[in-house]
């Protein structure tokens, strides 16, 4: 590798990756969602979803009334999740 070439920062592609993710995986697979939902039903308290991404599991659980919270290392994914939480999205 040429030492004089500038190294691109990974964050250059995060917004694009988020858009591709949203287009290719807009909803949780129904079998996987039902599997995790069974655990949510017996939870005694709040549910934490690590790597929640754009919310394909988190949002339906919230809509069903579960007390669910999530986190993700990707600011782009979380920005899309917050966008989807807005009333007019």
N, C-alpha and C positions, 0 to 999 in steps of 0.2 A: 504494500500500500504506500502510496506517495505521501510522505510526511508533510508536504506543503499544502495538501488539499484540505479545505475546511471540513470539519465533521458536522454533519447535520444533526441537530438536536432531535431527539425522539418526539418531542411535543409537536413537531411540524406536522405529523401525520395523525395525531390523536383525534382531531375533529373529523377527518375523513373516515377513520376507522369506526368512529361512533355512528356516522351516517350509514356506512356499509352494514354494520351490526344491526341497526334499526331496520334496514331494508330486508336483510336476510333472516332476521330472527325477531319479528315484531311481537310475537306472543310466545308464552311458555308452551312447550309441548303438553298436551292435555294429560297424558299419563304421568309425566313428571310433576305437573302441577298438582294433580290429585294425590300423588304420593306424599309430597311435602305438606299438602293441606291436611292430611290425616294427622301429621305430627302437630300442626298448628292447632288443630281442634283440641288436643289433649294438653297443650302447653298451659302451664300455670303462671301466667304473667306475660310480659312483653316478649316479642320474638325479634331476634336480631338476624338480619340477612347480610353476611359478609359478601363482598363482590356483587352487590345488587345491580350493578350496571345501570341500564336505562329503566329498570323497574318491571321487567316482564313477569316476574313472580311477585314482587313487592306490591305493585299497584292493584292487581286483582285481589290479593289478600286484604289490602286496605279497604277496597270497595266492599268486601264481605264483612267488614267490621273488626278484623283482627288488629291488635295493637302491635304493629310491625314497624321496625326501624331498620335502616340499611346503611352500609358504607361501602365505598369503593375507592381504589387508588387513583382512578382516572377522573380528573376534573371535567373532562369532556362528557363522559358518561353521566356524571352527576348533574351537569348542566342540562343535559337532555331530559333526565328524570325530573328535575325541577320545572323545566318547560312543560312537560306533560302534566304536572300537577296544577298548572295554572288553569283557571276556569274556562278560558276560551281556546285551549289547545286541542 
